[in-house]
Amino acid sequence: MRFEWQGKVALVTGASSGIGQALARGLARRGCKLALAARRSDRLEALAAELKAQGVEVLAQACDVTVDADRASLARAVEERFGGLQLLSNNAGILLKGLAGQEPLEAFRRNMETNYFAPIDLTQRCLPMLRRSPRSWVAFTSSGLALRSTPGLGAYCATKSALEAYAESLRAEEQGRGVRVLVLRPDLTATDMVGTKRTAQSPEQVAEKALKALQAGRGTCNCTWRVALLAHIHEPLRQALDWGTQRLMKKGYLP
Ligand SMILES: NC(=O)c1ccc[n+]([C@@H]2O[C@H](COP(=O)([O-])OP(=O)(O)OC[C@H]3O[C@@H](n4cnc5c(N)ncnc54)[C@H](OP(=O)(O)O)[C@@H]3O)[C@@H](O)[C@H]2O)c1
């Protein structure tokens, strides 16, 4: 059964830039009503004004997803304004760089708070609304790096692997209630998070792939052939990359 977008309510976190902003625009083009959340309210308001000018119904709410009260107030605001929700896009994220052997625990905690605990809590708060619709979605913006952790990004990769493990449990538990789960795995994308050098795709390309995956009812969206390949040959590739990393370390290219 195809997902009909017109008139559906979508909540997108991390909508102030990058992939979240592109998702918001893509959903608006498909006729959705939107709740947009992020910390930078000036950027959210600018996006809301742009979309409202196109006739889209928008709620823009400043929200730090790591703050309990902000998440509670966001879910409440969606219920009060729209009376329901059909798509929750847990997209907000941060990327902290550091070596696995010496990065302070605090950095791991901060990354986990934003990328893992916040989407879990927001999902739990939104589930009653999502379950009231015959068909609804929770989308998690993961990463190709959920499949393969790389040197220097251990904390970030761990958050995405953990998020995918949570998403799998949620999918199995909610399938009988009409709530479906999408795991979105972008490749290197040209956003504020990583800059624009040597990126594989634009945020607009990621958003279109995500929306097509939702439309088609798919549970996973590997955004490039590299990520798809990684998903299929995960284990042999892991061994090859471990070997390559060892070589680079021996030659002094990595600390
Ligand atoms: N770019 C890539 O190469 C890439 C690859 C794979 C996966 N991803 C994932 O894609 C998602 C979007 O990232 P992006 O690439 O679009 O980067 P981005 O442009 O930096 O966007 C990150 C978004 O998350 C929001 N955010 C961060 N911390 C937040 C917090 N505490 N509370 C509320 N919102 C918060 C930011 O908004 P404010 O700063 O205004 O709060 C911003 O809108 C992330 O989950 C990221 O891990 C990105």
The ligand as an SDF file (V2000), in Angstrom:
LIG
                    3D

 48 52  0  0  0  0  0  0  0  0999 V2000
   26.3140   15.1260    6.4320 N   0  0  0  0  0  0  0  0  0  0  0  0
   26.6640   13.8190    6.3700 C   0  0  0  0  0  0  0  0  0  0  0  0
   27.6560   13.4320    5.7120 O   0  0  0  0  0  0  0  0  0  0  0  0
   25.8300   12.7760    7.0570 C   0  0  0  0  0  0  0  0  0  0  0  0
   26.0480   11.4360    6.7410 C   0  0  0  0  0  0  0  0  0  0  0  0
   25.2960   10.4610    7.3800 C   0  0  0  0  0  0  0  0  0  0  0  0
   24.3380   10.8260    8.3190 C   0  0  0  0  0  0  0  0  0  0  0  0
   24.1350   12.1430    8.6210 N   0  0  0  0  0  0  0  0  0  0  0  0
   23.1210   12.4740    9.6210 C   0  0  0  0  0  0  0  0  0  0  0  0
   22.1610   13.3520    9.0540 O   0  0  0  0  0  0  0  0  0  0  0  0
   21.5110   14.0820   10.0960 C   0  0  0  0  0  0  0  0  0  0  0  0
   21.4390   15.5420    9.6940 C   0  0  0  0  0  0  0  0  0  0  0  0
   22.7550   16.0730    9.6170 O   0  0  0  0  0  0  0  0  0  0  0  0
   23.2170   17.0640    8.4620 P   0  0  0  0  0  0  0  0  0  0  0  0
   24.2610   16.3780    7.6820 O   0  0  0  0  0  0  0  0  0  0  0  0
   22.0390   17.6150    7.7760 O   0  0  0  0  0  0  0  0  0  0  0  0
   23.9870   18.1750    9.3130 O   0  0  0  0  0  0  0  0  0  0  0  0
   23.5940   19.6390    9.7690 P   0  0  0  0  0  0  0  0  0  0  0  0
   23.3380   20.5020    8.5890 O   0  0  0  0  0  0  0  0  0  0  0  0
   24.6430   20.0310   10.7350 O   0  0  0  0  0  0  0  0  0  0  0  0
   22.2020   19.4190   10.5200 O   0  0  0  0  0  0  0  0  0  0  0  0
   22.1170   18.9440   11.8300 C   0  0  0  0  0  0  0  0  0  0  0  0
   20.7730   19.3890   12.3570 C   0  0  0  0  0  0  0  0  0  0  0  0
   20.6060   18.8470   13.6710 O   0  0  0  0  0  0  0  0  0  0  0  0
   20.1750   19.8890   14.5180 C   0  0  0  0  0  0  0  0  0  0  0  0
   20.6160   19.6380   15.8890 N   0  0  0  0  0  0  0  0  0  0  0  0
   21.8500   19.3060   16.3410 C   0  0  0  0  0  0  0  0  0  0  0  0
   21.8520   19.2230   17.6720 N   0  0  0  0  0  0  0  0  0  0  0  0
   20.5830   19.5030   18.0730 C   0  0  0  0  0  0  0  0  0  0  0  0
   19.9610   19.6030   19.3300 C   0  0  0  0  0  0  0  0  0  0  0  0
   20.6240   19.3870   20.4800 N   0  0  0  0  0  0  0  0  0  0  0  0
   18.6490   19.9210   19.3800 N   0  0  0  0  0  0  0  0  0  0  0  0
   17.9640   20.1390   18.2360 C   0  0  0  0  0  0  0  0  0  0  0  0
   18.4880   20.0730   17.0140 N   0  0  0  0  0  0  0  0  0  0  0  0
   19.7970   19.7670   16.9350 C   0  0  0  0  0  0  0  0  0  0  0  0
   20.8030   21.1580   13.9530 C   0  0  0  0  0  0  0  0  0  0  0  0
   20.0260   22.2870   14.2990 O   0  0  0  0  0  0  0  0  0  0  0  0
   20.4450   23.4170   15.3610 P   0  0  0  0  0  0  0  0  0  0  0  0
   21.9300   23.5360   15.3590 O   0  0  0  0  0  0  0  0  0  0  0  0
   19.7350   24.6350   14.8620 O   0  0  0  0  0  0  0  0  0  0  0  0
   19.8910   22.9170   16.6560 O   0  0  0  0  0  0  0  0  0  0  0  0
   20.6740   20.8980   12.4620 C   0  0  0  0  0  0  0  0  0  0  0  0
   19.4140   21.3150   11.9930 O   0  0  0  0  0  0  0  0  0  0  0  0
   22.3230   13.8160   11.3710 C   0  0  0  0  0  0  0  0  0  0  0  0
   21.6540   12.8770   12.1700 O   0  0  0  0  0  0  0  0  0  0  0  0
   23.6170   13.2240   10.8350 C   0  0  0  0  0  0  0  0  0  0  0  0
   24.2290   12.3950   11.7860 O   0  0  0  0  0  0  0  0  0  0  0  0
   24.8510   13.1300    8.0090 C   0  0  0  0  0  0  0  0  0  0  0  0
  1  2  1  0
  2  3  2  0
  2  4  1  0
  4  5  1  0
  4 48  2  0
  5  6  2  0
  6  7  1  0
  7  8  2  0
  8  9  1  0
  8 48  1  0
  9 10  1  0
  9 46  1  0
 10 11  1  0
 11 12  1  0
 11 44  1  0
 12 13  1  0
 13 14  1  0
 14 15  2  0
 14 16  1  0
 14 17  1  0
 17 18  1  0
 18 19  2  0
 18 20  1  0
 18 21  1  0
 21 22  1  0
 22 23  1  0
 23 24  1  0
 23 42  1  0
 24 25  1  0
 25 26  1  0
 25 36  1  0
 26 27  1  0
 26 35  1  0
 27 28  2  0
 28 29  1  0
 29 30  1  0
 29 35  2  0
 30 31  1  0
 30 32  2  0
 32 33  1  0
 33 34  2  0
 34 35  1  0
 36 37  1  0
 36 42  1  0
 37 38  1  0
 38 39  2  0
 38 40  1  0
 38 41  1  0
 42 43  1  0
 44 45  1  0
 44 46  1  0
 46 47  1  0
M  CHG  2   8   1  16  -1
M  END
$$$$
